[in-house]
Amino acid sequence: VGAHFLETVVRRFDEVYNISTESKECDNLIAIVAHLYNFQVVHSVLIFDILKLLVGTFMEKDIELVLFVLRNVGFALRKDDALGLKELISEAQRKANDMGTKFKDQTRVRFMLETMLALKNNDMRKIPGYDPEPVERLRKLQRTLIHSIAGGSDLKLRVSLENILKAEQVGRWWIVGSSWSGAPMISKQDETTAKQSDAQGQFSHKVLELARKQRMNTEVRRNIFCVLMTSEDYLDAFEKLLRMGLKDKQEREIVHVLVDCCLQEKSFNAFYAVLGEKFCSQDRRFQMTFQFCLWDKFKELSNLPSSAFTNLVQLLTRFLQRKCLSLSILKVIEFGELDKPTVRLLRQVLTKLLKETEPEEIASIFGRISGIPKLGMLREGLKLFISHFLLKNSQSHRPTEHATLLQERAQVATKAMETKDAKLKL
């Protein structure tokens, strides 16, 4: 619906713009396009294309329209693509210098340049009549409505002005199921433009190539990987992944791709841990998927490269510290038949956990597995491991203060595991 509506409005704008008329129709059409951008229907690419067109012609009507667009969406454009806005401002300044004497009313040009400068410097006070409040209120309302249905992937249509105006010849790649219908291409040059736009419509060729190298072999995995690689921050990634509207088995792929990406980094990247935390706090089903995914990794410890092993230790410790996962995740480990990689993993995770966590937190983390009859074997295994592999080892290899600190924290952990057990016996 959004794509068809956008195409109709932009085509009508193109028709009205090319007929010099005194009516306000052109202003209203450009207002609709600007607000479609405000409400996340269309990407900033189209707005920049329209602004470049207006600055390129640079008549009095164009200056009025540029001012109108910048007053409505200028700060959003600055946030989305500061470099693009900077280039546009430079082009407008150059054009104003070249054609300065042509205009009878110089104040309008000067006012436009001052507005652009205020945008560049992020100074809202210098733009008269600028009030973001009504739009912001509606955007908040829109966000609640979109989250409640969580439908589709990233909703913004990344389509250029040229793509829309030449849609009849090169097809509407931005509408799902509306690929090129067989109409003759305009020219070879247009064909390459359309193909490039198609590739950029979702993700760049570079990112897709990276996905292929990382063996993201299904469409869902590729899309999740590309979202992770192209997101601004963990919240951006979280929202985009939720908006993909994946269900059941497909949704579980988010966790698998996230853990795989984390382990393949050369050094630990906390982005994956924070994003994982966000998913765990969102729903318990993500906690369960992380648990099963990490259990699979425990089986492959001997085959993991050293960097992946270190990243796994960091990720697991972080999840335990933040209480995304409980120590019960270690219940699958057979403490009576430990091999070298498992001993190494447990030693690194427990040492890190005891050394880098405050005593109160340690008591809380280890206390979570106390008093649960099913976890009796795990508690005994952990106590034995801490006394035999951690404390004995630390006394012989580490400086005295490290050994003392570890010993104190180990006592806190052991006591926390026994607390509810003692109550149950009483």
C-alpha positions as a printed Julia matrix, in Angstrom:
426×3 Matrix{Float64}:
  0.0     0.0     0.0
  2.78    2.41    1.02
  4.72    1.75   -2.19
  1.71    2.33   -4.49
  0.69    5.45   -2.58
  4.25    6.82   -2.69
  4.54    6.18   -6.44
  1.23    7.94   -7.15
  2.19   11.0    -5.07
  5.73   11.29   -6.54
  4.46   10.93  -10.14
  1.83   13.6    -9.52
  4.49   15.86   -7.96
  6.68   15.41  -11.06
  3.78   16.38  -13.35
  2.77   19.47  -11.33
  6.4    20.56  -10.78
  7.08   20.6   -14.53
  4.04   22.82  -15.18
  4.69   26.29  -13.8
  1.56   27.09  -11.83
  0.65   29.39   -8.97
 -1.43   26.76   -7.11
 -0.34   25.17   -3.84
 -0.67   21.62   -5.21
  3.09   21.17   -5.58
  3.66   22.32   -1.97
  1.03   19.88   -0.69
  2.44   16.95   -2.65
  5.97   17.59   -1.39
  4.52   17.9     2.14
  3.01   14.4     1.81
  6.37   12.95    0.66
  8.19   14.72    3.53
  5.75   13.28    6.07
  5.98    9.81    4.54
  9.68   10.09    5.39
  8.84   11.44    8.87
  6.7     8.37    9.55
  9.26    5.82    8.34
  7.51    4.83    5.1
 10.3     5.98    2.8
 14.1     6.23    3.16
 16.01    9.53    3.1
 17.39    8.63   -0.4
 14.17    9.9    -2.04
 14.1    13.16   -0.03
 17.73   13.89   -0.97
 16.93   13.18   -4.64
 14.04   15.68   -4.57
 16.17   18.3    -2.78
 18.98   17.84   -5.34
 16.45   18.32   -8.14
 15.17   21.56   -6.56
 18.66   22.91   -5.82
 19.75   21.98   -9.38
 16.94   24.09  -10.95
 17.18   26.84   -8.3
 14.21   29.05   -9.22
 12.29   31.11   -6.66
  9.63   28.39   -6.35
 12.39   25.8    -5.77
 13.88   27.83   -2.91
 10.45   27.99   -1.29
 10.04   24.19   -1.59
 13.56   23.5    -0.27
 12.8    25.66    2.77
  9.51   23.85    3.3
 11.16   20.39    3.19
 14.06   21.39    5.47
 11.72   22.94    8.02
  9.71   19.69    8.17
 12.36   16.99    7.94
 15.75   18.76    8.06
 16.8    17.5    11.5
 15.73   13.94   10.67
 17.84   14.13    7.48
 20.8    15.38    9.51
 20.42   12.4    11.85
 20.07    9.88    8.97
 22.78   11.15    6.64
 24.78   14.13    7.92
 27.3    13.84    5.07
 24.56   13.9     2.41
 23.04   17.01    3.99
 26.46   18.69    4.15
 27.02   18.05    0.42
 23.55   19.42   -0.38
 24.24   22.6     1.62
 27.59   23.1    -0.19
 25.83   22.68   -3.57
 23.12   25.2    -2.55
 25.76   27.73   -1.45
 27.64   27.33   -4.75
 24.42   27.72   -6.75
 23.44   30.82   -4.74
 26.83   32.43   -5.46
 26.54   31.66   -9.19
 22.97   32.95   -9.56
 22.84   35.46   -6.73
 22.22   38.57   -8.82
 19.45   36.91  -10.87
 16.86   37.12   -8.07
 14.98   40.34   -7.35
 14.28   39.19   -3.78
 17.64   38.33   -2.22
 16.2    37.84    1.29
 14.55   34.51    0.35
 17.9    33.03   -0.81
 19.69   34.4     2.24
 16.98   32.98    4.51
 17.33   29.54    2.89
 21.13   29.56    3.38
 20.71   30.67    7.02
 18.2    27.83    7.6
 20.65   25.34    6.06
 23.46   26.66    8.27
 21.23   26.32   11.36
 20.56   22.69   10.38
 24.25   22.05    9.84
 25.0    23.42   13.33
 22.0    21.6    14.84
 20.53   24.91   16.05
 16.72   24.65   16.19
 16.2    28.15   17.57
 17.27   29.85   14.34
 14.5    28.18   12.31
 11.3    30.24   12.7
  8.11   28.27   13.12
  9.95   25.0    13.78
  7.91   22.89   16.19
  8.68   19.14   16.24
  6.13   18.42   18.99
  3.03   17.45   16.89
  5.01   15.12   14.62
  6.91   13.58   17.55
  3.65   12.88   19.36
  2.27   11.1    16.29
  5.51    9.16   15.81
  5.29    7.83   19.37
  1.72    6.73   18.69
  2.83    5.12   15.41
  5.65    3.23   17.16
  3.24    1.66   19.64
  0.93    0.56   16.81
  3.74   -0.94   14.72
  5.29   -2.77   17.69
  1.95   -4.26   18.61
  1.63   -6.01   15.24
  5.4    -6.5    14.69
  4.73   -7.19   11.03
  7.17   -7.41    8.14
 10.82   -6.54    7.88
 12.3    -3.05    7.93
  9.4    -0.94    6.68
 11.29    1.91    4.96
 11.21    1.84    1.15
 14.73    2.59   -0.04
 13.83    3.82   -3.48
 15.23    6.75   -5.49
 13.31    9.39   -7.46
 14.6     8.0   -10.76
 13.44    4.46   -9.83
  9.9     5.69   -9.21
  9.64    7.84  -12.34
 11.01    5.05  -14.56
  9.06    2.26  -12.84
  7.11    1.42  -16.03
 10.35    0.69  -17.89
 12.56   -0.91  -15.23
 10.0    -2.52  -12.92
  9.09   -1.97   -9.29
 11.74   -3.96   -7.44
 10.79   -2.27   -4.15
  7.36   -3.97   -4.09
  7.46   -7.65   -3.12
  6.25   -9.78   -6.04
  6.41   -6.87   -8.52
  9.76   -7.53  -10.15
 10.42   -6.51  -13.76
  7.51   -7.6   -15.94
  9.34   -7.78  -19.25
  8.92   -4.22  -20.52
 11.94   -3.13  -22.58
 14.73   -1.49  -20.58
 15.48    2.16  -21.36
 19.18    1.58  -21.97
 22.15   -0.39  -20.71
 22.99    2.43  -18.31
 19.48    2.4   -16.83
 19.65   -1.37  -16.55
 22.78   -1.19  -14.37
 21.19    1.61  -12.31
 18.13   -0.55  -11.67
 20.24   -3.56  -10.73
 22.42   -1.52   -8.38
 19.34   -0.04   -6.74
 17.89   -3.53   -6.33
 21.02   -4.72   -4.54
 21.09   -1.61   -2.39
 17.35   -1.83   -1.76
 17.93   -4.1     1.17
 21.68   -4.54    1.73
 24.89   -3.69   -0.07
 26.73   -6.22   -2.22
 29.65   -6.15    0.25
 27.44   -7.25    3.17
 25.74   -9.96    1.1
 29.15  -11.26    0.02
 30.22  -11.34    3.68
 27.05  -13.31    4.51
 27.96  -15.85    1.82
 31.5   -16.21    3.2
 30.09  -16.8     6.7
 27.99  -19.64    5.2
 24.65  -17.97    5.93
 23.0   -20.45    3.6
 19.28  -19.71    4.0
 17.31  -16.56    3.18
 16.33  -16.06    6.86
 19.93  -16.45    8.1
 21.21  -14.07    5.42
 18.65  -11.42    6.36
 19.39  -11.74   10.09
 23.15  -11.55    9.42
 22.76   -8.45    7.21
 20.61   -6.71    9.85
 23.27   -7.44   12.51
 26.05   -6.1    10.28
 24.25   -2.93    9.16
 22.5    -1.79   12.36
 23.46    1.46   14.03
 23.37   -0.02   17.54
 21.9    -2.94   19.5
 18.46   -1.28   19.87
 18.28   -0.66   16.13
 19.21   -4.32   15.5
 16.68   -5.52   18.11
 13.8    -3.55   16.59
 14.64   -4.55   13.01
 14.93   -8.23   13.94
 11.59   -8.15   15.79
  9.96   -6.4    12.84
 10.99   -9.26   10.57
  8.02  -11.04   12.14
  9.74  -14.45   12.29
  7.92  -17.33   13.92
  9.02  -20.5    15.79
 11.95  -22.18   14.03
 12.81  -19.08   11.97
 12.86  -16.92   15.11
 15.33  -19.33   16.75
 17.74  -18.58   13.88
 18.26  -15.09   15.37
 20.01  -16.65   18.37
 22.06  -19.1    16.27
 23.29  -16.37   13.9
 24.04  -14.01   16.81
 26.15  -16.64   18.65
 27.95  -17.67   15.42
 28.81  -14.04   14.6
 30.02  -13.45   18.16
 32.35  -16.48   18.06
 33.77  -15.53   14.67
 34.94  -12.07   15.75
 38.74  -11.79   16.2
 38.23  -10.28   19.64
 35.1   -10.25   21.79
 32.5    -7.7    20.69
 30.13   -6.74   23.53
 27.46   -5.72   20.95
 26.35   -9.36   20.63
 26.18   -9.84   24.41
 24.08   -6.68   24.92
 21.77   -7.62   22.05
 21.45  -11.16   23.47
 20.59   -9.65   26.88
 17.87   -7.56   25.26
 16.32  -10.63   23.63
 16.49  -12.6    26.92
 14.69   -9.79   28.75
 12.09   -9.65   25.95
 10.89  -13.25   26.29
 11.81  -16.46   28.1
 11.75  -18.41   24.83
 14.94  -16.59   23.77
 16.63  -17.67   27.03
 15.75  -21.28   26.21
 17.11  -20.95   22.66
 20.37  -19.44   23.95
 20.65  -22.32   26.4
 20.23  -24.99   23.69
 22.57  -23.11   21.34
 25.32  -22.9    23.99
 24.86  -26.59   24.82
 25.6   -27.35   21.15
 28.78  -25.25   21.44
 29.86  -27.19   24.56
 29.91  -30.35   22.4
 32.21  -28.68   19.85
 34.77  -27.21   22.29
 37.69  -29.29   20.99
 37.08  -28.01   17.43
 36.79  -24.3    18.29
 39.68  -21.96   17.35
 41.25  -20.15   20.31
 39.58  -16.78   19.47
 36.14  -18.44   19.26
 36.8   -20.27   22.55
 37.72  -16.98   24.27
 34.62  -15.26   22.84
 32.43  -18.12   24.07
 33.9   -17.75   27.59
 33.25  -13.97   27.53
 29.69  -14.37   26.22
 28.76  -17.07   28.72
 30.27  -15.13   31.66
 28.44  -11.96   30.59
 25.11  -13.8    30.38
 25.65  -15.31   33.86
 26.66  -11.95   35.35
 23.6   -10.21   33.89
 21.35  -13.11   34.98
 20.13  -13.68   31.4
 21.02  -17.32   32.02
 21.35  -19.35   35.21
 24.31  -21.54   36.21
 21.93  -24.44   35.53
 23.19  -24.15   31.94
 26.21  -26.16   33.17
 24.02  -29.12   34.21
 24.74  -30.9    30.89
 28.43  -31.15   31.81
 29.44  -34.52   33.26
 31.76  -33.5    36.11
 32.89  -37.12   36.53
 34.2   -37.34   32.94
 35.72  -33.94   32.2
 37.96  -33.64   29.13
 40.65  -30.94   28.74
 38.6   -28.4    26.68
 35.69  -28.59   29.17
 38.05  -28.13   32.14
 39.55  -25.13   30.36
 36.11  -23.62   29.66
 34.88  -24.11   33.24
 38.1   -22.82   34.75
 38.05  -19.64   32.6
 34.33  -18.96   33.1
 34.36  -19.53   36.88
 37.62  -17.62   37.43
 36.29  -14.67   35.4
 32.95  -14.83   37.17
 34.5   -14.88   40.68
 37.17  -12.26   40.01
 35.09   -9.72   38.06
 31.84   -9.84   40.07
 31.05   -8.23   43.4
 30.46  -10.63   46.37
 26.72   -9.74   46.62
 26.27  -10.52   42.95
 28.22  -13.78   43.27
 25.91  -14.82   46.12
 22.9   -13.99   43.93
 24.24  -15.85   40.84
 25.23  -19.03   42.73
 22.19  -18.78   45.01
 19.9   -19.27   41.98
 20.83  -22.95   41.78
 20.57  -23.68   45.53
 17.68  -25.66   46.98
 16.61  -27.24   43.67
 16.73  -31.04   44.1
 17.34  -31.69   40.37
 20.49  -29.53   40.44
 22.08  -31.38   43.41
 24.67  -33.07   41.14
 25.55  -29.74   39.52
 26.12  -28.06   42.89
 28.36  -30.89   44.1
 30.25  -30.86   40.81
 30.81  -27.08   40.97
 31.99  -27.2    44.61
 34.46  -29.97   43.78
 35.66  -28.19   40.64
 36.18  -24.87   42.49
 38.17  -26.49   45.31
 40.19  -28.89   43.11
 40.78  -27.04   39.82
 40.51  -23.36   40.78
 41.86  -22.94   44.3
 44.67  -25.53   44.24
 45.75  -24.28   40.83
 45.65  -20.61   41.84
 47.81  -21.13   44.93
 50.61  -22.66   42.9
 50.48  -20.37   39.85
 49.22  -16.93   40.92
 50.47  -14.15   43.21
 49.21  -14.3    46.79
 46.65  -11.44   46.51
 44.98  -13.1    43.46
 44.81  -16.42   45.25
 43.37  -14.78   48.39
 40.73  -12.88   46.38
 39.75  -16.04   44.52
 39.57  -18.0    47.78
 37.31  -15.39   49.43
 34.96  -15.22   46.44
 34.9   -19.04   46.13
 33.75  -19.26   49.77
 30.92  -16.79   49.01
 29.86  -18.9    45.98
 29.99  -22.2    47.92
 28.04  -20.73   50.82
 25.39  -19.35   48.42
 24.92  -22.79   46.84
 24.44  -24.36   50.27
 22.05  -21.76   51.74
 18.71  -23.2    50.65
 19.99  -26.74   51.04
 20.58  -26.12   54.74
 17.08  -24.63   55.11
 15.56  -27.66   53.39
 17.38  -30.08   55.72
 16.15  -28.16   58.75
